Amino acid sequence: MSTQLTEPQPHYRRVKSHVIERIAHGEWEPGARVPSEGELTRQFGVSRMTANRALRELAAEGYIVRLQGVGSFVAARKAESTLFDIRNIADEIARRGQRHTGEVVKLVEERDAETARRLGLAADARYFRSVIVHRADGVPVQLEDRAVNPAVAPDYLAQDFTRITPNKHLMRQAPFQSFEHVIEAERADAEAAKLLALKPGEPCLVLRRRTWARGVVASVARLVHPGTRYRLAGQAGDMPPGPALPPL
């Protein structure tokens, strides 16, 4: 009778398993602080590099959220499905009974190899870029930084984006066929803090979105929202009767 030997689990996986088990068993609730690299290094007798890899992979897999200079925390429990539509922020603000205004910070033609690649264009191709601050009753709630494929909206630079949002203009030109997006928690950099009236380093929700129309990439957008003033929400399927979520 032969005995099958089991290879020892890599050190970073031991650390990951420990954290995942604590979360799965409810010992660490959403928002709870996760031990730091130094604490994990001492607890498991591993290198700081090993502890860092474990935390990086846990963050990438959605178990934790890491905030630079603050620490790591158990992520909120979320279903991994697409719950958000592409909505016009001016309409969202109006539905809440507030007045939308848009401040155009930048509206230019640019060339950048990485942005062009994300738009599906040649590295030296031109594209249009707009940077706009959206406000609700005068309070900044979103910083929209968008790159647009000129083939989809050739007159983009001629628009008055204090009167119409880029979203509405693009939907008129070429309604979106599909999209992808990623939402992350980040700390406000100097530019975002200034434009959104935040303190540098304040928490933000950042949505990165890429949309397709007419069989090509139409636009790539980075939407920054102050964590204390904005939330992203959605629903799918038939909703049973019940109390509504508290208003913004």
C-alpha positions, 0 to 999 in steps of 0.5 A: 500500500503506497502513501501519497505525500502532500506537498506543503502549502506555499507560505503566501497561501497559508496567509491567504487561507487564514484571512479567507477563513476568518472572513468566511466564518464571520470572525472579521466583518466587512470594514474590519481591519486586516493584520498588516504586513508586519503583523502577518510576518510575525504571526506566520514567520514569513518574509514581508514580501510573502505577506505583501503577496498574500495581501495583494492577491486577496485585494485582487480577488475582492476579499479585502480593500487596501488603502495606502497609508491607512491599512487593509480592510475586509471588503463589503460583501458584493455579488459579482455581477453587473448591476450598473447601467450607463446613466446620464449623471445630469438625469440622476441629479435631477431625479433627486431634485437637485440642480446639475451643473458641469464645469469644463476643465479641459476639452482638447485633442491629444495623442498618447500611445496607451490611451490610444491603445485602449481606444483600439487606435494606432499608437500615434492616433489622435483622440478627443479628451474632456475633463469635467466636474459635475456638481449637484446644487453646487457641490462637486460629486463627480470628476469625469475624465474621458477619452473619445474615439473621433470616428464615433463623435467627430464634432465632440470638441465643438460641444458645450458641455456646460449645457449637455453631458458627454454621455448624452452627446455620445448616446445621440451620436452612437448609442452604446452597444456594450461596456465594461467597467471596474470600480475601486476604492482610491485616495484622492490625488492632488488634482482630484482633491482640488477639483472635488473640494477634498482634502488630499488622500480622502477616500474616493470611488473610482469607476473606469469604463470602456464603451463600444458603439458601431463595432469599435471602442467609443470612449474610455472614462475615469469617473472619480466620486467623493466617498462621502458624497456619492454612492453607486447602486443598482438592481437586477431582476424583479424586486419584491416589495420592501423598504427603499434604501436610504436616500443620498 
